[in-house]
């Protein structure tokens, strides 16, 4: 079952009078429970694609459908709602709020959804325990290791039960042992049915995914679909 797809997606940046295409006619689909690695050299369009999938930017042209809703032309407020309720983000630099505790950082998406405080706490506690941080609830990010901070970020990405989890180099700042622990956690999440799209430049990290999409010069050069019949649509 197709969870999301992009069709003939273009992103062109304008620098003065010069047009710089970052994505050029990308077509991809993501199935429910998929685990996809996105690879390519610097400047290939990986981050641009992830930003568009995360509704952090708008395509210049083309279509992006997420959960049967065309999000390509939504208003800023509607895109913010999509990010809040349907997407989960895991960043290389964790992007935690330093003044907040573990439990408070995990609660952030629920706060913006207007979930009552006691309910936020109960949900966040469940996910903190799921990622192994039940004993660290009231620590702040600077009191945690890099791996623990990334676990907080993963729990935060899960609390809104997202359709799609987007991970941008999620193990890039971690030592090799912690990297394996985080990858094992992502594997476990995928086995429970979570759909993950992950940008990485490391082949051993990409090998954990079900399939790998290779980008070059803003175009897909390999791995666009799990099979040829799925190209370009649901």
C-alpha positions as CSV (number, residue, x, y, z in Angstrom):
1,X,0.0,0.0,0.0
2,X,1.4,3.4,-1.0
3,X,1.8,5.7,1.9
4,X,3.3,8.6,0.0
5,X,4.6,9.5,-3.4
6,X,6.2,12.3,-5.3
7,X,5.7,12.7,-9.1
8,X,7.9,14.8,-11.4
9,X,9.1,16.8,-8.4
10,X,11.3,19.9,-9.2
11,X,13.0,22.3,-6.9
12,X,14.8,25.3,-8.5
13,X,16.6,28.0,-6.5
14,X,17.0,31.5,-7.9
15,X,20.3,33.2,-7.2
16,X,19.9,36.6,-8.8
17,X,19.2,35.9,-12.4
18,X,20.6,32.4,-12.2
19,X,18.4,29.3,-11.8
20,X,20.0,26.4,-9.9
21,X,17.9,23.2,-10.1
22,X,18.3,21.1,-6.9
23,X,15.8,18.4,-7.9
24,X,14.9,17.6,-11.5
25,X,11.8,15.5,-12.1
26,X,12.1,13.1,-9.2
27,X,9.4,10.4,-8.9
28,X,9.3,8.0,-5.9
29,X,6.8,6.1,-3.8
30,X,7.0,5.0,-0.2
31,X,4.9,2.0,1.0
32,X,3.5,1.6,4.5
33,X,6.3,0.0,6.6
34,X,9.0,0.9,4.1
35,X,12.5,1.6,5.3
36,X,14.4,3.7,2.6
37,X,17.9,5.0,2.6
38,X,18.6,8.1,0.4
39,X,22.2,8.4,-0.7
40,X,24.2,10.6,-3.1
41,X,27.3,12.9,-3.3
42,X,27.2,16.4,-1.9
43,X,24.9,18.6,-3.9
44,X,22.9,15.6,-5.3
45,X,19.6,16.9,-3.8
46,X,19.3,14.6,-0.7
47,X,18.6,17.3,1.8
48,X,16.3,19.2,-0.6
49,X,14.3,16.0,-1.1
50,X,14.1,15.4,2.7
51,X,13.0,19.0,3.2
52,X,10.2,18.6,0.7
53,X,9.1,15.3,2.1
54,X,9.0,17.0,5.5
55,X,6.9,19.9,4.3
56,X,9.8,22.2,5.3
57,X,9.9,23.6,1.8
58,X,7.7,23.8,-1.3
59,X,8.5,22.2,-4.7
60,X,8.8,24.5,-7.7
61,X,6.6,22.0,-9.6
62,X,5.4,18.5,-9.3
63,X,3.2,16.6,-6.9
64,X,3.7,15.3,-3.4
65,X,0.9,13.1,-1.9
66,X,1.1,12.0,1.7
67,X,-1.6,9.7,3.1
68,X,-3.9,10.4,0.1
69,X,-3.6,14.2,0.6
70,X,-1.8,16.4,-2.0
71,X,0.4,18.6,0.1
72,X,2.2,20.2,-2.8
73,X,0.3,23.4,-2.8
74,X,-1.0,23.7,0.8
75,X,-0.8,27.0,2.8
76,X,1.9,27.6,5.4
77,X,-0.6,26.9,8.2
78,X,-1.7,23.7,6.6
79,X,1.9,22.6,6.1
80,X,2.6,23.3,9.7
81,X,-0.4,21.1,10.7
82,X,0.9,18.3,8.5
83,X,4.3,18.5,10.1
84,X,2.8,18.5,13.6
85,X,0.4,15.6,13.1
86,X,1.7,13.4,10.3
87,X,5.5,13.6,10.3
88,X,8.3,12.8,12.7
89,X,11.9,14.3,12.4
90,X,15.2,12.9,13.5
91,X,18.2,15.2,12.9
92,X,21.9,14.7,13.0
93,X,22.3,17.5,15.6
94,X,19.3,16.3,17.7
95,X,17.7,19.7,17.7
96,X,16.6,19.4,21.3
97,X,15.6,22.5,23.4
98,X,18.5,22.8,25.9
99,X,16.3,24.5,28.6
100,X,13.8,21.6,28.6
101,X,14.2,18.2,30.3
102,X,14.0,14.9,28.5
103,X,10.3,14.4,29.2
104,X,9.5,18.1,28.2
105,X,11.4,17.8,24.9
106,X,9.5,14.6,24.1
107,X,6.2,16.5,24.9
108,X,6.8,19.3,22.4
109,X,4.8,18.0,19.4
110,X,1.9,17.2,21.7
111,X,2.0,20.7,23.2
112,X,1.6,22.2,19.7
113,X,-1.3,19.8,19.1
114,X,-3.1,21.2,22.2
115,X,-2.9,17.9,24.1
116,X,-3.7,18.5,27.9
117,X,-0.7,18.5,30.2
118,X,-1.4,15.3,32.1
119,X,-2.1,13.4,28.9
120,X,1.1,14.8,27.3
121,X,3.1,13.5,30.2
122,X,1.7,10.0,30.1
123,X,2.3,9.7,26.4
124,X,5.8,11.1,26.6
125,X,6.7,8.9,29.5
126,X,5.6,5.8,27.5
127,X,7.9,6.8,24.6
128,X,10.8,7.7,26.9
129,X,10.7,4.3,28.4
130,X,10.4,2.7,24.9
131,X,13.8,4.3,23.9
132,X,15.4,3.4,27.3
133,X,15.3,6.7,29.0
134,X,12.9,6.0,31.8
135,X,15.6,6.9,34.4
136,X,16.6,10.1,32.7
137,X,13.3,12.0,32.5
138,X,14.4,15.1,34.3
139,X,17.8,15.5,32.8
140,X,18.5,18.2,30.3
141,X,20.2,17.6,27.0
142,X,23.7,18.8,28.2
143,X,23.6,16.1,30.9
144,X,23.1,13.4,28.3
145,X,25.5,11.5,26.0
146,X,25.1,11.9,22.2
147,X,23.3,8.6,21.9
148,X,20.9,9.5,24.7
149,X,20.1,12.8,23.1
150,X,19.3,11.0,19.8
151,X,17.1,8.7,21.7
152,X,15.2,11.7,23.0
153,X,14.9,12.9,19.4
154,X,13.6,9.5,18.3
155,X,11.0,9.5,21.1
156,X,9.9,13.0,20.2
157,X,9.5,11.9,16.5
158,X,7.2,9.1,17.6
159,X,4.8,10.8,20.0
160,X,2.4,12.0,17.3
161,X,2.2,8.6,15.7
162,X,3.5,9.9,12.4
163,X,2.8,8.4,9.0
164,X,6.4,9.0,8.0
165,X,9.6,9.4,10.0
166,X,12.3,11.4,8.3
167,X,15.9,10.9,9.5
168,X,18.7,13.2,8.4
169,X,22.1,11.5,9.0
170,X,20.7,10.2,12.4
171,X,24.0,8.5,13.4
172,X,26.4,11.1,11.9
173,X,27.6,12.5,15.3
174,X,27.8,9.2,17.1
175,X,30.6,6.8,17.9
176,X,30.5,3.4,16.3
177,X,29.0,1.5,19.2
178,X,26.3,4.1,19.8
179,X,25.6,4.2,16.1
180,X,24.8,0.5,16.2
181,X,22.5,1.0,19.2
182,X,20.5,3.8,17.4
183,X,20.3,1.7,14.2
184,X,19.0,-1.2,16.1
185,X,16.4,1.0,17.6
186,X,15.4,2.3,14.1
187,X,15.2,-1.4,12.9
188,X,12.9,-2.2,15.8
189,X,10.6,0.8,15.0
190,X,10.4,-0.3,11.4
191,X,9.5,-3.9,12.5
192,X,6.6,-2.5,14.4
193,X,5.3,-0.9,11.2
194,X,6.9,2.6,11.1
195,X,7.8,4.0,7.7
196,X,11.3,5.5,7.6
197,X,13.1,7.6,5.0
198,X,16.7,8.2,6.0
199,X,19.4,10.3,4.4
200,X,22.9,8.9,4.9
201,X,26.3,8.9,3.3
202,X,27.4,5.7,5.0
203,X,26.9,2.5,3.1
204,X,26.8,0.3,6.2
205,X,24.0,2.5,7.6
206,X,22.1,2.4,4.3
207,X,22.5,-1.4,4.3
208,X,20.0,-1.6,7.2
209,X,17.2,-0.2,5.0
210,X,15.0,-2.3,2.7
211,X,16.1,-0.3,-0.3
212,X,18.4,2.5,-1.2
213,X,17.7,5.5,-3.5
214,X,20.7,7.0,-5.2
215,X,20.5,10.7,-6.3
216,X,22.9,12.4,-8.6
217,X,22.6,16.0,-9.9
218,X,19.0,16.2,-8.6
219,X,17.8,13.0,-10.3
220,X,17.2,9.5,-9.2
221,X,19.8,7.2,-10.8
222,X,19.0,4.0,-9.0
223,X,16.5,2.4,-6.5
224,X,13.5,4.6,-7.1
225,X,11.0,1.9,-6.6
226,X,10.8,-1.5,-4.9
227,X,9.6,-2.9,-8.2
228,X,9.0,-1.6,-11.7
229,X,5.2,-1.6,-11.4
230,X,5.2,1.0,-8.6
231,X,6.9,3.9,-10.5
232,X,5.5,7.3,-10.1
233,X,2.3,6.8,-8.2
234,X,0.3,5.0,-5.6
